[in-house]
């Protein structure tokens, strides 16, 4: 009986902590923090035109599980274009930068100079680094 109670209490503690783990981007947004490497899950909400000023970036909006929107700026001079479509579930790793609209996620690719951890984008069609 004691073993069962311990398991239930552990499960309850994990479930109560889940919102903190579930959307790190939401926590960073609320704290106005930037330059933090995060993993985030969400759905592609909108595709935007590429940014061709300087290094070329594929741009799209991801809505996280908490409803926060992130602008993903994926450098297509350093990595393949991510095969994303509106509605796709995606998992991303990159550097979060705060802004009033929700934030920007960049460095969603490997760092060719290996100075940063590097990120990736995982889509239903595969993973791009």
JOKAVEN-V195511 format. One record per backbone hydrogen bond with DSSP energy under -1.0 kcal/mol. CO is the residue of the C=O (numbers start at 1). NH is the residue of the N-H. If there is no record, write none. Layout:
# JOKAVEN-V195511
co->CO nh->NH
co->CO nh->NH
This chain:
# JOKAVEN-V195511
co->1 nh->5
co->2 nh->6
co->3 nh->7
co->4 nh->8
co->5 nh->9
co->6 nh->10
co->7 nh->11
co->8 nh->12
co->9 nh->13
co->10 nh->14
co->11 nh->15
co->12 nh->16
co->13 nh->17
co->17 nh->20
co->17 nh->21
co->18 nh->22
co->19 nh->23
co->23 nh->27
co->24 nh->28
co->25 nh->29
co->26 nh->30
co->27 nh->31
co->28 nh->33
co->29 nh->32
co->36 nh->96
co->38 nh->94
co->40 nh->92
co->42 nh->90
co->43 nh->63
co->44 nh->87
co->46 nh->61
co->51 nh->57
co->56 nh->76
co->57 nh->51
co->58 nh->74
co->59 nh->48
co->60 nh->72
co->61 nh->45
co->61 nh->46
co->62 nh->70
co->63 nh->43
co->64 nh->67
co->68 nh->64
co->70 nh->62
co->71 nh->105
co->72 nh->60
co->74 nh->58
co->82 nh->84
co->85 nh->88
co->88 nh->44
co->90 nh->42
co->91 nh->122
co->92 nh->40
co->93 nh->120
co->94 nh->38
co->95 nh->106
co->96 nh->35
co->96 nh->36
co->97 nh->104
co->99 nh->102
co->103 nh->71
co->104 nh->97
co->105 nh->73
co->106 nh->95
co->109 nh->119
co->111 nh->114
co->120 nh->93
co->121 nh->128
co->122 nh->91
co->123 nh->126
co->126 nh->123
co->128 nh->121
co->129 nh->110
